[in-house]
Amino acid sequence: MSKDYVDTAQAAATRTDAAQAPADAGDAGYSKDLKARHVNMIAIGGAIGTGLFLGAGGRLHNAGPALALAYLVCGIFAFFVVRALGELVLYRPSSGSFVSYAREFLGEKGAYVAGWMYFLNWSTTGIADITAIALYTHYWSMFTSIPQWTLALIALAVVLAVNLISVKIFGEMEFWFAIIKVATLVGFMLIGIFLLATQHKVDGQTPGLSVVSDHGGVLPHGLMPVVLVMQGVIFAYAALELVGVAAGETAEPEKVVPRAVNSIMWRVGLFYVGSVVLLALLLPGSAYSADESSFVTVLSKIGVSGAGDVMNLVVLTAAMSSLNSGLYSTGRILRSMAVAGSAPKFTARMNRSQVPYGGILLTCAVCVLGVGLNYLMPSQAFEIVLNVASLGIISTWVIIMLCHLIFVRRAKAGLVERPTFRLRFSPATEIATIAFLLVCLGMMWNDPEVGRRTLLLIPVIAALLTAGWFGVRRRVSRTADQELSQLTK
């Protein structure tokens, strides 16, 4: 018997409210050391990461100024996903987050798929992050002689050591990482606005609308390149769901989560859309590349000594922050799965600091494979893992919206009670978001080099998930039966 049937039966019998909603056994043992400032900054850090600092350069080169519109459209749908997740969090905070909700609303199979696809997302994102760290470090001549794979391995070892200490240390690190990222982006935008206002030349060109009009306009390469970068833009927003995971380790989620979720929209408009518009007005898209942060490109061309070095240090910090967040979230998700029987038992283990180190180590093991990818294919590593990560995040977001659809349906039937903080216009919002995400997935077929090969991995992933489910289903069933017997005593 799956846990969602147990939960539904309980809800129908007692009409529980949010405070009495069924608990996830995987939530036991965590501290509540994350403060409001930590969660708020984790939300900001999720909205500002490697996808903006490193990914924007290559996308501007391929898509041109219309990239700003792609960021805006994807940002709106990302907000819908986080708003839906925020409502579920207020219904029942859980460190297992959407995996726990999938277990309740979609059954054990849904939780199994949600958890392992999220693991796929973050383990491959971790590879992208260590690749980015190695690329950033090679910006300085003193490190160019060190192989990219060596730098990637060092970065992974450092972040692993820090992540295992305690959740409070993680929260503090993310708080200051986010402060650095926000301050730097604000500083860059002020510099960009100053360059525009004073018409200061950038790489021998006067910034402004003429930079766009003289180099092919808003769509210099047509509409298709803009369409093709959509899945990469979704990857840029991939860490926004961290708010839901972090809420399980904060003492007052009902106060913290709505504030963090509601602020995401203006951050998207300011930091992503605003930054891309400025970048497009300062230099033509052809001046940017996937091998260097677009911000570093601009600052290194305005003749300010050391400006590029400072920005490169900041984007290096951003990549470290993303890697740190990935280890944090997968550790919690895998523990929730392990307690239910759908992940290896060792991933449920916690250390004395209440950190689920088993799941963190499993994610690191996959990242070590990424170190090998950096050794074999250093020039293609980032794009390859970015596309695979997109499969993971798209499936995760689709599952969140499906969970919310069923949650709203049960609320209308009187089985559960919705909090006042809600995703509006259900079910139209969920259906539109799911359709958009699936269209983005399908558009990857138009990219024969990487996107099409990534889509061809879907049958392989599906086969592995199916084989894995047959391997764990008996353990999952036994665990669910034990929970049921305890509930009915």
C-alpha positions as MATLAB code, in Angstrom:
seq = 'MSKDYVDTAQAAATRTDAAQAPADAGDAGYSKDLKARHVNMIAIGGAIGTGLFLGAGGRLHNAGPALALAYLVCGIFAFFVVRALGELVLYRPSSGSFVSYAREFLGEKGAYVAGWMYFLNWSTTGIADITAIALYTHYWSMFTSIPQWTLALIALAVVLAVNLISVKIFGEMEFWFAIIKVATLVGFMLIGIFLLATQHKVDGQTPGLSVVSDHGGVLPHGLMPVVLVMQGVIFAYAALELVGVAAGETAEPEKVVPRAVNSIMWRVGLFYVGSVVLLALLLPGSAYSADESSFVTVLSKIGVSGAGDVMNLVVLTAAMSSLNSGLYSTGRILRSMAVAGSAPKFTARMNRSQVPYGGILLTCAVCVLGVGLNYLMPSQAFEIVLNVASLGIISTWVIIMLCHLIFVRRAKAGLVERPTFRLRFSPATEIATIAFLLVCLGMMWNDPEVGRRTLLLIPVIAALLTAGWFGVRRRVSRTADQELSQLTK';
ca = [
       0.000    0.000    0.000;
       1.514    3.370   -0.983;
       1.822    6.213    1.452;
      -0.453    8.520   -0.512;
      -3.385    6.177    0.150;
      -2.589    6.246    3.846;
      -2.449   10.032    3.844;
      -5.667   10.367    1.866;
      -7.494    8.041    4.209;
      -6.316   10.031    7.199;
      -7.319   13.305    5.586;
     -10.751   12.044    4.643;
     -11.364   10.755    8.150;
     -10.205   13.782   10.087;
     -10.234   16.713    7.576;
      -6.769   17.705    8.821;
      -5.505   21.209    8.406;
      -1.964   22.237    7.398;
      -0.577   21.905   10.879;
      -1.888   18.355   11.185;
      -0.939   17.198    7.692;
       0.848   13.859    7.473;
       4.529   14.086    8.304;
       7.383   12.614    6.280;
       9.457   10.176    8.329;
      12.519   11.508    6.512;
      12.107   14.875    8.261;
      13.060   13.465   11.652;
      16.436   14.413   13.085;
      17.023   17.746   11.361;
      17.905   20.918   13.202;
      15.955   24.129   12.606;
      19.033   26.351   12.359;
      18.212   28.209    9.134;
      17.061   31.761    9.860;
      14.862   34.024    7.742;
      17.887   35.836    6.318;
      19.392   32.483    5.289;
      16.275   31.352    3.400;
      15.807   34.756    1.750;
      19.378   34.742    0.519;
      19.152   31.097   -0.559;
      16.226   32.213   -2.736;
      18.360   35.017   -4.180;
      21.306   32.685   -4.650;
      19.024   30.272   -6.482;
      18.074   33.056   -8.876;
      21.658   34.111   -9.523;
      24.121   31.417  -10.445;
      26.307   29.810  -13.065;
      23.529   29.991  -15.655;
      23.711   33.795  -15.620;
      27.388   34.357  -14.948;
      28.819   31.786  -17.362;
      25.882   30.688  -19.522;
      24.754   34.162  -20.643;
      27.898   34.749  -22.716;
      27.406   31.804  -25.059;
      23.664   32.425  -25.302;
      24.148   36.094  -26.181;
      26.599   35.031  -28.876;
      24.051   32.598  -30.357;
      20.731   34.361  -29.789;
      21.574   38.059  -29.574;
      19.648   40.687  -27.541;
      16.391   38.687  -27.756;
      17.919   36.517  -25.026;
      16.418   39.037  -22.557;
      12.929   38.020  -23.703;
      13.800   34.336  -23.277;
      14.914   35.025  -19.698;
      11.678   36.915  -19.005;
       9.361   34.228  -20.379;
      11.182   31.385  -18.615;
      11.327   33.472  -15.453;
       7.540   33.868  -15.371;
       6.996   30.113  -15.582;
       9.749   29.516  -13.027;
       7.871   31.836  -10.676;
       4.690   29.793  -11.158;
       6.599   26.643  -10.176;
       8.085   28.201   -7.057;
       4.746   29.740   -6.083;
       3.106   26.307   -6.351;
       5.904   24.763   -4.304;
       5.595   27.559   -1.741;
       1.919   26.733   -1.253;
       2.752   23.066   -0.720;
       5.467   24.037    1.765;
       2.993   26.053    3.846;
       0.590   23.126    3.715;
       3.311   20.852    5.105;
       6.978   21.910    5.442;
       9.361   19.067    4.618;
      13.072   18.705    3.943;
      12.037   16.073    1.411;
      10.195   18.909   -0.364;
       8.596   17.923   -3.681;
       9.656   14.268   -3.249;
       7.621   14.147   -0.070;
       4.683   15.838   -1.840;
       4.997   13.465   -4.797;
       4.777   10.561   -2.338;
       1.575   11.985   -0.889;
      -0.148   13.055   -4.116;
       1.341   10.793   -6.816;
       2.256    7.699   -4.828;
       5.589    5.979   -4.257;
       6.351    5.666   -7.972;
       5.930    9.404   -8.381;
       8.248   10.083   -5.441;
      10.784    7.634   -6.839;
      10.851    9.336  -10.259;
      10.880   12.827   -8.727;
      13.777   12.047   -6.426;
      16.035   10.328   -8.919;
      15.415   12.869  -11.675;
      16.258   15.631   -9.202;
      19.391   13.730   -8.292;
      20.212   13.547  -12.011;
      19.689   17.297  -12.249;
      21.937   18.260   -9.354;
      24.639   15.659   -9.882;
      25.062   16.816  -13.487;
      24.714   20.453  -12.394;
      27.544   19.756   -9.961;
      29.639   18.649  -12.923;
      28.715   21.888  -14.718;
      29.693   23.861  -11.633;
      33.102   22.276  -11.191;
      33.662   22.716  -14.936;
      32.767   26.400  -14.583;
      35.112   26.750  -11.609;
      37.956   25.268  -13.642;
      37.195   27.588  -16.593;
      37.079   30.635  -14.323;
      40.360   29.694  -12.688;
      42.055   29.339  -16.073;
      41.288   33.032  -16.617;
      44.367   33.771  -14.511;
      47.633   32.944  -16.235;
      49.175   31.406  -13.122;
      46.642   28.551  -13.319;
      46.631   27.874  -17.071;
      49.273   25.174  -16.739;
      47.100   23.193  -14.293;
      44.804   20.712  -16.087;
      41.093   21.549  -16.021;
      40.219   18.224  -14.399;
      42.647   18.866  -11.517;
      41.058   22.220  -10.708;
      37.608   20.610  -10.875;
      38.651   17.913   -8.391;
      40.101   20.458   -5.939;
      36.887   22.519   -6.043;
      34.759   19.451   -5.364;
      36.897   18.426   -2.376;
      36.726   21.895   -0.793;
      32.934   22.272   -1.122;
      32.340   18.716    0.141;
      34.368   19.397    3.286;
      32.428   22.587    4.023;
      28.996   21.048    3.313;
      29.487   18.240    5.823;
      30.022   20.546    8.823;
      26.452   21.698    9.632;
      23.364   23.255    8.079;
      24.095   26.489    9.955;
      27.471   26.774    8.242;
      25.802   26.029    4.906;
      23.260   28.779    5.566;
      25.958   31.279    6.493;
      28.011   30.435    3.419;
      25.013   30.826    1.120;
      24.071   34.068    2.845;
      27.467   35.639    2.161;
      27.779   34.063   -1.293;
      24.439   35.661   -2.180;
      25.494   39.013   -0.712;
      28.603   38.962   -2.898;
      26.615   38.024   -6.020;
      23.932   40.656   -5.480;
      26.423   43.401   -4.637;
      28.502   42.563   -7.694;
      25.516   42.485  -10.055;
      24.251   45.802   -8.701;
      27.762   47.230   -9.074;
      28.028   45.967  -12.653;
      24.621   47.377  -13.548;
      25.584   50.760  -12.114;
      28.788   50.690  -14.170;
      26.796   49.704  -17.279;
      24.285   52.506  -16.745;
      27.185   54.957  -16.257;
      28.808   53.786  -19.513;
      25.531   54.249  -21.343;
      24.809   57.656  -19.821;
      28.312   59.032  -20.544;
      28.656   57.261  -23.919;
      32.009   55.914  -22.771;
      33.480   53.686  -25.480;
      33.594   49.958  -24.842;
      36.101   48.082  -26.987;
      36.202   51.057  -29.357;
      32.400   51.279  -29.773;
      29.911   53.745  -28.331;
      27.350   51.833  -26.238;
      23.618   52.215  -26.813;
      20.886   51.115  -29.190;
      23.290   51.508  -32.100;
      25.215   48.475  -30.843;
      22.051   46.424  -31.382;
      20.926   48.009  -34.662;
      24.392   47.913  -36.270;
      24.853   44.206  -35.573;
      21.682   42.583  -36.895;
      19.062   44.003  -34.530;
      17.262   42.175  -31.735;
      17.230   38.884  -33.690;
      20.578   38.888  -35.522;
      20.405   35.145  -36.236;
      16.625   34.783  -36.494;
      14.104   33.348  -34.043;
      15.285   29.731  -33.952;
      18.484   30.355  -31.908;
      16.351   32.111  -29.276;
      14.025   29.110  -29.186;
      16.961   26.717  -28.888;
      18.458   28.465  -25.859;
      15.226   28.088  -23.865;
      16.255   24.842  -22.189;
      19.547   26.430  -21.180;
      17.685   29.424  -19.762;
      15.513   27.075  -17.697;
      18.734   25.609  -16.327;
      19.691   29.118  -15.171;
      16.641   29.111  -12.872;
      17.133   25.523  -11.720;
      18.030   26.284   -8.090;
      14.889   28.289   -7.279;
      13.229   25.211   -5.767;
      15.873   25.224   -3.014;
      13.463   27.424   -1.055;
      11.207   24.400   -0.629;
      14.024   22.167    0.617;
      15.430   24.786    3.002;
      11.984   25.414    4.509;
      12.209   22.040    6.267;
      15.094   23.335    8.378;
      13.704   26.713    9.381;
      11.636   27.324   12.502;
       9.030   29.635   10.936;
       8.356   28.580    7.325;
       4.929   30.244    7.326;
       6.628   33.642    7.694;
       9.792   33.063    5.709;
       8.606   31.224    2.583;
       5.963   33.677    1.251;
       8.393   36.588    1.512;
      11.160   34.648   -0.252;
       8.889   33.352   -3.038;
       7.208   36.692   -3.748;
      10.542   38.448   -4.112;
      11.703   36.053   -6.834;
       9.773   37.784   -9.607;
      11.401   41.193   -9.280;
      14.808   39.556   -8.910;
      14.285   37.820  -12.240;
      13.352   41.107  -13.894;
      16.185   43.079  -12.343;
      19.093   40.673  -12.369;
      18.455   38.503  -15.428;
      16.507   40.628  -17.867;
      18.172   43.880  -16.762;
      21.683   42.421  -16.961;
      21.143   40.916  -20.423;
      19.697   44.182  -21.766;
      22.739   46.067  -20.464;
      25.145   43.511  -21.899;
      23.452   43.766  -25.307;
      23.685   47.575  -25.264;
      27.375   47.579  -24.295;
      28.794   45.046  -26.782;
      27.488   43.113  -29.805;
      26.604   39.480  -29.215;
      29.578   38.327  -31.282;
      31.927   39.787  -28.642;
      30.749   37.301  -26.004;
      31.648   33.623  -25.765;
      30.776   30.526  -23.790;
      34.332   30.254  -22.453;
      34.293   33.501  -20.488;
      31.762   35.237  -18.267;
      29.976   37.980  -20.188;
      30.561   40.349  -17.267;
      34.287   39.664  -17.364;
      34.242   40.332  -21.122;
      32.752   43.807  -20.635;
      34.901   44.864  -17.693;
      38.120   43.684  -19.299;
      37.385   45.833  -22.368;
      36.722   49.172  -20.644;
      40.330   49.667  -19.655;
      39.837   49.448  -15.878;
      42.866   47.653  -14.498;
      41.925   44.564  -12.500;
      38.167   44.876  -13.166;
      38.054   41.577  -15.021;
      39.990   39.850  -12.245;
      37.555   41.048   -9.585;
      34.506   39.953  -11.555;
      36.093   36.603  -12.329;
      36.631   36.042   -8.608;
      32.959   36.794   -7.983;
      31.671   34.414  -10.650;
      34.015   31.782   -9.253;
      32.241   32.312   -5.918;
      28.870   31.913   -7.649;
      29.862   28.551   -9.078;
      31.096   27.406   -5.652;
      27.750   28.513   -4.195;
      25.799   26.511   -6.762;
      27.870   23.389   -6.089;
      27.369   23.873   -2.346;
      23.592   24.165   -2.816;
      23.484   21.058   -4.985;
      25.170   18.923   -2.349;
      22.857   20.348    0.310;
      19.603   19.674   -1.554;
      20.417   16.197   -2.870;
      21.510   15.105    0.609;
      18.047   15.965    1.973;
      16.118   14.580   -0.989;
      17.994   11.270   -0.971;
      17.442   10.882    2.765;
      13.692   11.301    2.314;
      13.807    8.630   -0.388;
      16.004    6.279    1.630;
      13.635    6.389    4.610;
      10.825    5.382    2.220;
      12.979    2.598    0.759;
      13.543    4.007   -2.736;
      17.200    5.035   -2.296;
      20.232    3.175   -0.889;
      20.077    2.811    2.905;
      23.377    4.590    3.495;
      21.948    7.826    2.048;
      19.687    8.065    5.133;
      22.651    8.345    7.481;
      23.272   11.573    9.381;
      26.350   12.756   11.234;
      26.474   14.347   14.675;
      25.821   17.762   13.145;
      22.488   16.478   11.735;
      23.799   16.546    8.157;
      22.683   13.669    5.849;
      26.189   12.856    4.699;
      25.288    9.631    2.862;
      23.331   11.403    0.117;
      25.933   14.158   -0.148;
      28.691   11.593   -0.708;
      26.640    9.824   -3.399;
      26.249   13.107   -5.304;
      29.963   13.726   -4.976;
      30.666   10.296   -6.433;
      28.802   11.291   -9.623;
      30.656   14.607   -9.678;
      33.924   12.646   -9.647;
      32.756   11.125  -12.942;
      32.459   14.719  -14.115;
      36.093   15.215  -13.290;
      36.776   12.412  -15.770;
      34.579   14.179  -18.342;
      36.688   17.298  -17.859;
      39.754   15.174  -18.538;
      38.358   13.534  -21.701;
      36.331   16.415  -23.206;
      37.334   19.704  -21.512;
      35.892   21.922  -24.272;
      32.444   20.252  -24.351;
      31.934   19.229  -20.718;
      29.851   22.246  -19.695;
      27.323   22.101  -22.561;
      26.916   18.310  -22.337;
      26.055   18.231  -18.634;
      23.941   21.412  -18.907;
      21.576   19.684  -21.333;
      21.363   16.513  -19.237;
      20.656   18.663  -16.165;
      17.826   20.300  -18.124;
      16.100   16.907  -18.380;
      16.249   16.620  -14.603;
      14.958   20.088  -13.801;
      12.150   19.994  -16.385;
      10.877   16.691  -15.001;
      11.150   18.021  -11.433;
       9.144   21.142  -12.250;
       6.499   19.118  -14.096;
       6.125   16.858  -11.054;
       5.764   19.888   -8.739;
       2.939   21.221  -10.907;
       1.247   17.813  -11.061;
       1.424   17.575   -7.274;
      -0.140   21.007   -6.971;
      -2.936   20.081   -9.386;
      -3.858   17.040   -7.280;
      -3.463   19.040   -4.065;
      -5.968   21.650   -5.304;
      -8.352   18.906   -6.432;
      -8.230   17.302   -2.972;
      -8.755   20.697   -1.357;
     -11.911   21.191   -3.430;
     -13.073   17.754   -2.269;
     -12.539   18.820    1.344;
      -9.726   16.339    2.008;
      -7.065   18.974    2.707;
      -7.054   22.697    3.371;
      -5.205   25.188    1.179;
      -3.159   27.903    2.900;
      -3.927   31.550    2.141;
      -0.652   31.799    0.195;
      -1.713   30.286   -3.134;
      -0.860   29.853   -6.794;
      -3.586   31.756   -8.622;
      -5.765   30.652  -11.547;
      -5.463   26.916  -10.940;
      -5.653   24.662  -12.952;
      -4.885   26.906  -15.948;
      -1.549   28.037  -14.492;
      -0.296   24.509  -13.869;
      -1.415   23.236  -17.277;
       0.177   26.176  -19.111;
       3.440   25.698  -17.200;
       3.578   21.967  -17.883;
       2.859   22.569  -21.588;
       5.597   25.205  -21.792;
       8.149   22.924  -20.130;
       7.319   20.031  -22.464;
       7.584   22.322  -25.500;
      11.030   23.454  -24.298;
      12.001   19.814  -23.978;
      10.806   19.053  -27.491;
      12.657   22.047  -28.935;
      15.946   20.429  -27.974;
      15.454   18.164  -31.014;
      16.296   21.125  -33.265;
      19.837   21.141  -31.878;
      21.486   18.152  -33.588;
      24.864   18.596  -31.895;
      23.869   18.343  -28.215;
      20.108   18.734  -27.737;
      19.052   15.844  -29.969;
      21.586   13.528  -28.375;
      20.287   14.574  -24.972;
      16.701   13.686  -25.924;
      17.906   10.294  -27.117;
      19.006    9.682  -23.523;
      15.375    9.770  -22.340;
      14.658    6.101  -23.256;
      17.901    5.112  -21.531;
      16.981    7.052  -18.384;
      13.454    5.600  -18.478;
      14.862    2.069  -18.746;
      17.208    2.669  -15.808;
      14.394    4.109  -13.693;
      12.164    1.143  -14.528;
      14.874   -1.379  -13.673;
      15.619    0.488  -10.460;
      11.963    0.528   -9.446;
      11.703   -3.247   -9.821;
      14.781   -3.456   -7.604;
      13.339   -1.353   -4.765;
       9.574   -1.825   -4.978;
       9.415   -4.609   -2.388;
      11.429   -2.563    0.103;
       9.209    0.448   -0.585;
       6.087   -1.664   -0.057;
       7.412   -3.096    3.235;
       8.266    0.391    4.475;
       4.806    1.730    3.586;
       3.123   -1.241    5.313;
       5.190   -0.619    8.456;
       4.113    3.046    8.456;
       0.484    1.998    8.026;
       0.678   -0.469   10.919;
       2.177    2.207   13.166;
      -0.541    4.694   12.195;
      -3.359    2.228   12.911;
      -2.083    1.096   16.319;
];
